[in-house]
């Protein structure tokens, strides 16, 4: 039957609320923007190399343990399941990666934070608001029934997604690989088996998700605030690098001058984030976790406040 014979039929399906549809459209545009670049795709692939290297180390250590040369020595040093002997804590980090899931995930997330996560935040987020400012697109956005919250949610989601691809996703795969490599190792030597393997898999998952969320949210808010500061990419990237490294350098200089007092570290986003990651996985940190959480919250609140202030005039044009 031809279209003319069928006549007009009104759409009877479900409609998204206008705000939800706007957030989805903004988020999809934010996903496509960096994905168009060939270098960005290549970098996302290269960012998985550390996870592959860690997996190779775990595989090698598990093979050594099956021969009795690795885990037997750890057990003799006091390393029963859930307990790391003092010799192991101070010595063989590669064996500790296999035995201690917290140490493995903290080591991996810390490495990704200082390499892939910083660069992905810059590549995926530096132009996300600056491009709209440069194109004078703000009046167009806020002429529709959306608020600054909807706009920022749509801009935040793509950066969070891309950051999770280099932090949470490979770390979860690494955790699964660790449990699978340990499956063939004798449980008496400290390896999980049966229900214990499930607990060993799910136990570190909560601090891992919390740590990856902290990294993604902190870097996303910072890069969006820098992107909103002007309409040029180089301004956003320069501001991001400055706000990340300048307080870190000042905190390091203050520790040198005060004989190791970490007070200035609470004002550094990098130091507070590193301290919270260490606390989540039971590692030592010079900053008190409560103070580090307060410092990180202050940074995020300042970034969100700046974003709302920067978009206020544009929202008033509705």
N, C-alpha and C positions, 0 to 999 in steps of 0.2 A: 504494500500500500504506500502511495506517495505521501510525502510530507503535507502536500496541499490537501489531500483527502483526509488525513488524520486530523487536521485542524490544530488549533492552539490548545495546548494542555499546560495548565499552570504547574509549577514545581511543587510537589507535596512532601518532599523529604525534609529532613531536619536541617536547620540553619545554626551555624555557630553564633554565639553572642558577638556583637561587633567588636567588643574589646578583645575577646579571645582570638577572633579572626585577625585583628590587627597585630596582636602579639605574635601569632604564628607567621604572618607575612613578614614582619620585621625580622624575626628569628631566621626564617628561611633565606631572606636576602643576606643576612649576616653570615650564614653558613656558606653561601655561594661566593661571596666576595673574596675571601682568601683562597678558596678551593680552585678558583680560576687560574691562580698562579702555579706554574709548573714547579717552581722552586719549593713552594709550600708543601706540595704532595711529596716531593723528594725528601724534604726535611722530616716530615712525619714518619716516613719509612726509616730514615737514618736514626731517628729518636728511639727506635725499638732495639737498636744494637746493644745498649747496656743490658737490657733484659735477656737478650740472647747470650751475652757473655756470662751473666750471672747463672743462667740455666746450665751452661757448659761447666761452670765451676761446681755447681751442685751435682751434676751427673758424674763428674770425675771424683768428687769426694764420696759420693754414694758407692761408686765402684770400688774405691779404696776401702771403704768401710766393710763391704761384703767380703773382702779378703782378710778382714780382721785387723788391718793395720791402722784404721782410723778411729772407729767408735770404741774399740777395745781400749785404746789409750785414753780416750775421753772418759770412759767409765772408770778406769783405774784412777783418774784424776778427780773423781767425785762426780762425774757427769751422769747421774741417773736421769730418767725422763723428767723434764721440767727443771732440772738443776744443772747449772754449768759449773764445773770445777774451776778453782782459781787458776790453775795452769792454762785451762782452755780460754778463760776470760782474758787473760793477759797475753796469750800467745797466738795460736793458729786461727786467724780470722776466717780463712776459707773453710775450715772445719766448723767453726761456729756458725757460719752462714747456713750450714746444713742442719745443725742441731737446734739453733735458736731462731725461731721464725720472727720474733720481734727484732732481733739484730739484722736479719736479712732484709725485712721490709723497711726498717728505718734507714739502713745503708742505701737501699735502692731509691727511696723517696728523696733522701737528702741529695743524692747524686743528680736525680732528675730535676729537683728544684733549682739547682745552680747551673744547669745546662739547658735541657730541652724545654722545661716549663717557662723559663724566662723568655726564651726566644719565641716559643709558640704564642705566649701572651702578647709579645710585641708584634708578631706577624699577623695574628688573628684579630687583635683589638685596637691597634694604634690608629687605624683609619675608620673604625666603626662609627664614631660620632663625628670625627673631624671631617669625614667625607660629606656628611649631611650639612655641617656648618659651611663647608667650602661651596657646596652646591646651593646654599640658601634654601634647604628643603624643610627647615623646621616649621615655617608657617603652613606648609602642606600637611605635615604630620598632625599638627595640633588643630587643624581645621576639621578634623574628624573627631568622633566621640571617644578619644583616648586621652589618658592622663599621662603625666610624666612617669608614673609608676609603670604603666603598660609599656611605654616607650623604652624605659630602662630595662624592664624584664626581657623585652625582645632583643635588646642589644647585649644583655648579659648572657643569655642562654647559649649562643654560639661559642663564645669564648670559654665558658664552662665546659662545653662539649669537647672542644679541641684540647683543652688542658687535661680532661679525663682520659683522652686517648694516649697521653704520654705519661700519666701518673697511675691512675686507678686501674685501667685495663691491663697494662703489662704487669703491674704488681699482682693482680689477682691471678693471672696466668702463671706468674712465677711462684706464687703460693701453692697452686695446684701442682705444678711441676715438682716442687719440693716434697710434697706428700707422696706423689707417685714414685719418685726416685727412692724415697725411704721405705716404700712398701716391702721391698725385698730384703731389707736389712733386719737382722735379728732384733726383736723387740727388747730383749734383755739388755742390749747395748744402748738403748735409749731411743729406738725408732718407734713410731706409732704403728699400731696394727688394729684392724677391725674398727670397733666403735671409737677407740682412741684416735684413730686416724681422722675420723670425722670431726672430733673435738679439736684435733690439731689443725684442721683446715678452717673450721668456723671460728675458733677462738681468736686468732689474730685478725679475722676479717673486719670486726668492728673498729678496732683502732686504725686499721688500714683505711677503711672508708672515711673515718673521721679525719685522719691526716690528709688524705687526698682532697677532701672537701675544704679543709683549711687552706691548703695551697691554692686550689682553684678559685675560691671565693676571694682570698686576699689579693692574688695577682689580677683577677678580673676587675675588681673594684678599682685597684690602682691604675690599671691601663685605661679603663674607661674614663676615669677622672682626668688623666693626662690627655686622652683623646678629645675630651670636651673643652680643654683649655684653649684650643686654637683650631684653625682650619687647615693646618699643614701637618703632614706625617712626621717630618723631622722634629717639629716642636713636641709632638706627643712622645716620640721615642726618646728625645733628649731629656724631657721631664721625667719619664719613667726611669731611665738609667740614673738620673741625678737623685731622685727620691729613694731609689733602692740602695745605691752605693754610698751616697754622702753620709747619711746617718750611721751606716755600718762602719765607715772609716772613722767618723768622730767617736763612736763607741769604742773602737779598738784603740784609738789614741788616748781616750780617757782612761781605759784600763791600764795602759802603760804608765800614765802619769800618776795614777792613784794606787799603784801597786796591786792591780788585779781586781779592783772593785768593779762589779758589772753594772753599776747604776745606770749609766748612759745606754746600756743595751736595751732597757725597757722602752726607749724612744726610737729604736731601730726596728723597722718592719721585718728585715731579714733576720735579726737576732731573736725577736719574739717568735717568729714562725719556726725557726730552727729549734728553739727551746721547747715549744709545744709539741713538735714532732718527736723530740727525744723523750719527753715526759710520757707521751702516749704509748711508746714502746718500751718503757722502763729503762731508758738510758740516762746517764748522768748529764746534767745541764747546769751551767753557772747561774742561770736565771730561775727565780722561783716561778713555778707554773702559773700560780694565780696572778702574779705581776705581769708575766708574759701574756696571759689571756687578756688582762686589762689593757696592755699596750696594743695588742693586735685589734681589740675591739675599738680602741680609740682611733687607730689608723683607718679602719673600715668605716666607722661613723663619720670621720672627717671626709673620706672619699665620697660617701653617699650624700652627705650634706652639700659638698661642693657641686656634685652632679645636679641635685635638685635646684640649687641656687643658680647654676649656669643655665638651666632650662626654664627658669621661671618666666623670663620675658617672652620666650617663644610660646609658652603655654598661654600667656595672657593675650596672644594674638587671635585666639579662637573666637 
